[in-house]
């Protein structure tokens, strides 16, 4: 998404090498053109700007397609933590190959799935020195019954029995800062108390 690219550009402007990882990649369920929906992307952007109900419906449909597509791909990734770890390792290796990047020092910053991904990097033992997550779930459990009234996260037992969970080789030297709001219903107090 453009937000991720903007954050990498911000880091570059203040002297760091910023890399925006695209974990979603091009996917039939979540195409590049489905990302960053804006009023200009709607079939009748002038109608939206005029607060027409037809225009608002079109914008709602674009936003819904973006949200549902992103969640489907995210959930598919959570079913395959080895893929998440492999993608992040490949991005890290590619970043370190850039002449402006330090060959050894690196850190991660992530929001939501990006935060979970940062924790997966630590679990995988990737050579990073620090990571900060915002609204990142502490466990990478997929959702069950997506987009239904029965939607919920897998339990630890379901996760261990239904997902090919890679072994953890924690990078114990990595400094980790986890930032989750007190009323974040995706990371409730009982989950925070259990650790990651």
SERO-4910 file (N, C-alpha, C, O; in steps of 0.05 Angstrom, whole numbers):
BEGIN
 pado doro    nc1    nc2    nc3   cac1   cac2   cac3    cc1    cc2    cc3    oc1    oc2    oc3
  Unk    A     17    -24      0      0      0      0     18     25      0     41     24      8
  Unk    A      6     46     -9     21     71    -10     32     80     17     53     91     19
  Unk    A     16     75     39     25     82     66     52     69     72     69     82     83
  Unk    A     55     43     65     80     29     71    103     41     56    125     44     67
  Unk    A     99     47     31    120     60     14    127     87     26    150     95     27
  Unk    A    107    102     34    112    129     47    129    126     72    146    143     77
  Unk    A    124    106     88    140    102    113    169     95    106    187    105    119
  Unk    A    173     78     86    200     72     78    214     97     67    238    101     73
  Unk    A    200    113     52    211    138     41    218    157     64    239    171     64
  Unk    A    201    159     84    206    176    108    232    167    121    249    183    128
  Unk    A    235    141    126    260    131    138    284    137    122    305    144    133
  Unk    A    281    135     95    304    142     78    311    171     80    335    178     80
  Unk    A    291    189     82    297    217     84    311    225    110    325    245    111
  Unk    A    308    209    131    322    215    156    348    198    159    359    197    181
  Unk    A    357    185    138    383    173    138    384    143    139    406    131    140
  Unk    A    361    130    139    361    100    140    355     89    112    346    104     95
  Unk    A    360     64    109    351     50     84    324     38     91    323     20    108
  Unk    A    303     48     79    276     38     84    267     19     63    270     24     39
  Unk    A    257     -4     71    246    -24     53    217    -30     60    212    -36     83
  Unk    A    199    -28     41    171    -35     46    167    -63     35    169    -68     10
  Unk    A    161    -82     52    157   -110     43    128   -113     34    109   -105     47
  Unk    A    125   -125     11     98   -131      1     93   -161      5     98   -178    -12
  Unk    A     82   -167     29     75   -195     35     51   -205     19     49   -229     14
  Unk    A     34   -186     11     10   -194     -3     16   -202    -32      3   -221    -42
  Unk    A     35   -189    -44     42   -194    -72     18   -193    -90     -4   -189    -81
  Unk    A     22   -197   -116      0   -197   -135    -16   -223   -131     -4   -245   -130
  Unk    A    -42   -221   -127    -58   -243   -121    -86   -240   -134    -96   -218   -133
  Unk    A    -97   -260   -145   -123   -257   -158   -145   -247   -139   -164   -233   -147
  Unk    A   -143   -253   -113   -162   -244    -93   -157   -216    -83   -174   -203    -70
  Unk    A   -133   -205    -89   -125   -179    -79   -105   -167    -98    -81   -168    -93
  Unk    A   -115   -156   -120    -98   -146   -141    -86   -118   -133    -97   -105   -115
  Unk    A    -65   -110   -146    -53    -84   -140    -74    -62   -142    -74    -43   -126
  Unk    A    -91    -64   -162   -111    -42   -166   -133    -42   -145   -148    -22   -143
  Unk    A   -134    -63   -129   -154    -63   -107   -143    -49    -82   -159    -43    -63
  Unk    A   -118    -43    -81   -106    -31    -58   -109     -1    -59   -112     11    -81
  Unk    A   -107     12    -37   -109     41    -35   -134     52    -48   -131     71    -64
  Unk    A   -157     42    -43   -181     53    -57   -185     82    -49   -182     90    -26
  Unk    A   -191     98    -69   -195    126    -65   -220    135    -80   -230    120    -97
  Unk    A   -229    158    -74   -253    168    -88   -248    171   -118   -267    167   -134
  Unk    A   -224    176   -126   -218    178   -155   -220    152   -169   -223    151   -194
  Unk    A   -218    129   -154   -219    103   -167   -248     94   -172   -252     75   -188
  Unk    A   -267    107   -160   -295    100   -164   -304    106   -193   -293    124   -205
  Unk    A   -323     91   -204   -332     96   -231   -342    124   -235   -340    135   -257
  Unk    A   -353    136   -214   -364    163   -217   -353    181   -195   -367    188   -176
  Unk    A   -327    188   -197   -315    204   -175   -329    230   -170   -329    239   -147
  Unk    A   -339    243   -190   -353    269   -186   -378    265   -169   -385    282   -153
  Unk    A   -391    242   -173   -415    237   -157   -408    233   -128   -423    242   -110
  Unk    A   -386    221   -123   -378    217    -95   -371    243    -82   -380    249    -60
  Unk    A   -357    260    -97   -350    286    -86   -374    303    -81   -374    321    -63
  Unk    A   -395    298    -95   -420    313    -91   -437    300    -70   -460    308    -66
  Unk    A   -427    280    -56   -441    266    -35   -466    252    -45   -486    250    -31
  Unk    A   -465    243    -70   -487    228    -81   -489    200    -68   -468    188    -62
  Unk    A   -512    190    -63   -514    164    -51   -504    142    -69   -492    123    -59
  Unk    A   -507    145    -96   -496    125   -114   -465    125   -112   -453    104   -112
  Unk    A   -453    148   -111   -424    150   -109   -414    138    -83   -394    125    -83
  Unk    A   -428    143    -61   -420    132    -35   -422    101    -36   -406     88    -24
  Unk    A   -442     90    -50   -445     61    -52   -421     50    -68   -410     30    -60
  Unk    A   -413     64    -89   -390     55   -105   -365     55    -88   -349     36    -89
  Unk    A   -361     76    -72   -337     78    -55   -338     56    -34   -317     44    -28
  Unk    A   -362     51    -23   -364     30     -3   -357      3    -16   -343    -13     -3
  Unk    A   -365     -2    -40   -358    -28    -53   -328    -30    -58   -317    -52    -54
  Unk    A   -315     -8    -66   -286     -9    -70   -272    -15    -43   -254    -31    -42
  Unk    A   -281     -1    -22   -269     -5      4   -273    -34     14   -256    -46     26
  Unk    A   -297    -44      9   -304    -71     18   -286    -91      3   -276   -110     16
  Unk    A   -283    -88    -23   -266   -106    -39   -237   -106    -28   -224   -126    -26
  Unk    A   -228    -81    -22   -201    -78    -11   -198    -93     15   -180   -109     19
  Unk    A   -216    -88     34   -215    -99     60   -217   -130     59   -201   -143     71
  Unk    A   -237   -140     45   -240   -169     44   -217   -183     29   -209   -204     38
  Unk    A   -208   -171      8   -185   -182     -6   -160   -183     11   -146   -203     12
  Unk    A   -155   -161     25   -132   -160     43   -134   -181     65   -115   -195     71
  Unk    A   -158   -184     77   -161   -204     98   -158   -232     88   -147   -249    102
  Unk    A   -168   -238     65   -166   -265     54   -136   -272     50   -127   -294     58
  Unk    A   -121   -254     38    -93   -260     33    -78   -261     59    -61   -278     62
  Unk    A    -84   -243     78    -70   -243    103    -76   -270    117    -57   -282    128
  Unk    A   -100   -279    117   -107   -304    131    -93   -327    118    -84   -346    132
  Unk    A    -91   -327     91    -77   -348     77    -47   -349     86    -36   -370     89
  Unk    A    -35   -325     89     -8   -324     98     -5   -335    127     14   -349    133
  Unk    A    -25   -329    144    -23   -339    171    -25   -369    173    -15   -382    192
  Unk    A    -38   -382    153    -38   -411    151    -11   -422    143     -6   -446    145
  Unk    A      7   -405    133     33   -414    123     55   -397    135     68   -381    120
  Unk    A     61   -400    160     82   -383    173    109   -388    161    126   -370    162
  Unk    A    114   -411    149    140   -416    136    143   -396    112    165   -387    106
  Unk    A    121   -391     98    122   -373     75    127   -344     85    143   -330     73
  Unk    A    115   -336    107    120   -310    118    150   -307    125    163   -287    118
  Unk    A    160   -327    138    189   -326    146    207   -326    122    227   -312    122
  Unk    A    200   -342    102    217   -342     77    216   -316     63    237   -306     53
  Unk    A    192   -304     60    190   -278     47    206   -256     62    220   -241     49
  Unk    A    203   -256     88    218   -235    103    248   -240    102    263   -220    101
  Unk    A    256   -265    102    285   -270     99    295   -261     72    317   -250     69
  Unk    A    279   -266     51    287   -258     24    289   -227     21    308   -217     10
  Unk    A    269   -213     33    270   -184     32    294   -173     48    307   -154     39
  Unk    A    300   -186     71    323   -177     87    349   -181     72    366   -164     72
  Unk    A    351   -204     59    375   -210     43    379   -190     20    401   -181     15
  Unk    A    357   -185      7    357   -166    -16    365   -138     -6    380   -124    -19
  Unk    A    353   -130     16    359   -103     27    389   -101     35    401    -81     29
  Unk    A    399   -122     47    427   -121     55    446   -121     31    469   -112     34
  Unk    A    437   -130      8    454   -129    -16    456   -102    -28    473    -97    -45
  Unk    A    438    -83    -20    439    -56    -31    463    -42    -21    470    -44      3
  Unk    A    478    -27    -38    502    -14    -29    499      7     -7    517     12      8
  Unk    A    475     18     -4    470     38     17    464     25     44    464     39     65
  Unk    A    458     -1     44    450    -14     68    473    -26     84    493    -34     72
  Unk    A    471    -26    110    491    -39    127    488    -69    123    466    -80    120
  Unk    A    511    -83    122    511   -112    116    501   -129    139    495   -152    136
  Unk    A    501   -117    164    494   -133    187    471   -121    203    454   -136    213
  Unk    A    469    -95    206    449    -83    223    423    -78    209    423    -68    186
  Unk    A    401    -87    221    375    -83    210    354    -83    232    359    -95    254
  Unk    A    332    -72    227    309    -72    246    283    -73    230    283    -67    206
  Unk    A    262    -80    244    236    -81    231    216    -64    246    217    -60    270
  Unk    A    197    -53    230    175    -38    241    150    -48    227    150    -51    203
  Unk    A    129    -54    242    105    -64    229     80    -57    244     79    -55    268
  Unk    A     59    -54    228     32    -49    238     14    -72    229     15    -80    206
  Unk    A     -2    -83    247    -21   -104    242     -7   -129    232     10   -140    246
  Unk    A    -12   -137    207      2   -161    196     33   -155    196     48   -174    201
  Unk    A     41   -131    191     69   -124    192     81   -128    220    104   -137    222
  Unk    A     65   -122    240     74   -127    268     77   -157    273     97   -165    286
  Unk    A     58   -173    264     60   -202    268     84   -212    253     99   -229    263
  Unk    A     89   -201    229    112   -209    213    138   -203    227    157   -219    227
  Unk    A    140   -180    240    164   -173    256    169   -194    277    192   -202    282
  Unk    A    148   -202    291    151   -222    312    159   -249    300    174   -264    312
  Unk    A    149   -256    276    157   -280    263    186   -280    256    200   -300    256
  Unk    A    196   -256    248    225   -254    243    242   -260    268    262   -274    266
  Unk    A    233   -251    291    247   -257    316    245   -287    322    264   -299    329
  Unk    A    220   -298    319    217   -327    324    234   -344    305    245   -364    313
  Unk    A    238   -334    280    253   -349    261    283   -347    266    299   -362    254
  Unk    A    291   -328    282    320   -324    288    334   -306    267    358   -307    265
  Unk    A    318   -290    252    331   -273    232    350   -253    246    345   -245    269
  Unk    A    371   -247    232    391   -229    243    383   -200    241    391   -185    224
  Unk    A    365   -192    260    357   -164    263    363   -156    291    362   -172    310
  Unk    A    369   -130    294    377   -121    321    354   -109    337    356   -107    361
  Unk    A    332   -102    323    309    -91    338    284    -93    321    285    -95    296
  Unk    A    262    -91    334    236    -91    320    215    -77    338    216    -79    362
  Unk    A    197    -63    324    175    -50    338    149    -57    323    148    -56    299
  Unk    A    130    -66    339    104    -73    327     82    -55    338     83    -48    362
  Unk    A     64    -47    321     40    -31    329     15    -47    321     12    -54    298
  Unk    A     -2    -52    340    -27    -67    335    -20    -94    321    -36   -104    306
  Unk    A      3   -104    327     10   -130    316      1   -152    335      7   -151    359
  Unk    A    -14   -171    325    -22   -193    342      2   -208    352     21   -212    337
  Unk    A      1   -218    376     24   -231    388     28   -259    378     50   -269    379
  Unk    A      7   -272    369      8   -299    358     -3   -297    330    -22   -282    324
  Unk    A      9   -313    312      0   -312    284    -21   -333    278    -19   -348    259
  Unk    A    -42   -333    294    -64   -352    290    -83   -342    268    -92   -319    269
  Unk    A    -89   -359    248   -108   -352    228   -136   -349    239   -142   -358    261
  Unk    A   -153   -336    223   -181   -334    229   -197   -357    218   -190   -368    197
  Unk    A   -217   -366    232   -235   -387    223   -262   -373    216   -269   -353    228
  Unk    A   -277   -385    197   -303   -375    190   -302   -346    181   -318   -329    191
  Unk    A   -284   -340    163   -279   -312    154   -305   -299    145   -320   -311    129
  Unk    A   -310   -275    153   -333   -258    145   -360   -270    152   -379   -266    137
  Unk    A   -361   -285    173   -387   -295    183   -390   -286    212   -372   -276    224
  Unk    A   -414   -290    222   -418   -284    251   -403   -302    269   -400   -297    293
  Unk    A   -393   -324    258   -377   -344    274   -347   -339    272   -332   -356    282
  Unk    A   -339   -317    260   -310   -312    256   -296   -310    283   -305   -297    301
  Unk    A   -273   -324    285   -256   -323    309   -228   -332    302   -223   -344    281
  Unk    A   -209   -326    320   -182   -336    317   -180   -365    325   -195   -374    342
  Unk    A   -161   -379    313   -155   -406    321   -145   -406    350   -133   -387    359
  Unk    A   -150   -427    363   -137   -431    389   -109   -442    385   -101   -450    363
  Unk    A    -93   -442    406    -66   -453    405    -67   -482    396    -51   -491    380
  Unk    A    -86   -497    407    -88   -525    400    -95   -529    370    -84   -546    357
  Unk    A   -114   -513    360   -122   -515    332    -98   -507    314    -93   -520    294
  Unk    A    -84   -487    322    -61   -477    307    -40   -499    305    -29   -505    283
  Unk    A    -33   -512    327    -13   -533    327    -21   -557    310     -4   -570    298
  Unk    A    -47   -563    310    -56   -587    296    -63   -582    266    -62   -601    250
  Unk    A    -69   -557    258    -78   -552    231    -58   -537    214    -62   -535    190
  Unk    A    -37   -526    226    -18   -509    211      9   -522    213     17   -532    234
  Unk    A     24   -521    191     52   -531    191     69   -510    205     80   -492    192
  Unk    A     71   -512    231     84   -491    247    114   -497    247    123   -518    255
  Unk    A    130   -477    238    159   -482    239    170   -480    267    158   -467    284
  Unk    A    193   -492    271    205   -490    298    214   -461    303    222   -447    285
  Unk    A    213   -453    328    223   -426    335    252   -427    342    261   -445    358
  Unk    A    267   -409    331    296   -406    336    301   -378    345    315   -363    331
  Unk    A    288   -370    366    287   -342    374    314   -327    372    335   -338    380
  Unk    A    313   -303    361    336   -285    362    335   -271    389    322   -251    392
  Unk    A    349   -282    408    348   -272    436    363   -246    440    360   -234    461
  Unk    A    378   -237    420    392   -212    422    377   -189    410    384   -166    414
  Unk    A    355   -194    397    338   -173    385    323   -158    406    310   -171    423
  Unk    A    323   -132    405    307   -115    423    279   -114    411    276   -107    387
  Unk    A    259   -119    426    231   -120    417    214   -101    433    214   -101    457
  Unk    A    199    -84    418    180    -66    431    153    -71    418    150    -68    394
  Unk    A    134    -79    435    107    -85    425     88    -64    435     85    -60    459
  Unk    A     75    -50    417     56    -28    424     28    -36    416     21    -37    392
  Unk    A     12    -42    436    -17    -48    431    -33    -31    450    -27    -30    474
  Unk    A    -54    -19    440    -71     -2    457    -87    -19    477    -92    -42    473
  Unk    A    -93     -6    499   -107    -20    521   -134    -30    513   -144    -50    524
  Unk    A   -147    -16    495   -174    -25    487   -174    -38    459   -195    -39    446
  Unk    A   -151    -47    450   -149    -61    424   -162    -88    427   -151   -106    440
  Unk    A   -186    -91    416   -200   -117    420   -188   -140    405   -195   -163    409
  Unk    A   -168   -135    387   -154   -157    374   -131   -168    391   -122   -190    387
  Unk    A   -122   -152    410   -101   -160    428   -111   -154    457   -100   -135    470
  Unk    A   -131   -169    467   -142   -163    493   -122   -170    515   -102   -183    511
  Unk    A   -128   -160    539   -109   -164    562   -101   -193    567    -78   -198    573
  Unk    A   -120   -212    564   -113   -240    569    -92   -250    548    -76   -268    555
  Unk    A    -93   -240    524    -74   -248    504    -47   -235    510    -26   -248    509
  Unk    A    -47   -209    518    -22   -196    525     -9   -209    549     16   -211    550
  Unk    A    -25   -218    568    -14   -231    592      0   -258    584     18   -266    599
  Unk    A     -8   -270    563      4   -296    555     31   -293    541     45   -313    538
  Unk    A     38   -269    533     64   -265    519     63   -273    490     41   -280    480
  Unk    A     85   -274    478     87   -281    449    108   -301    445    113   -310    423
***
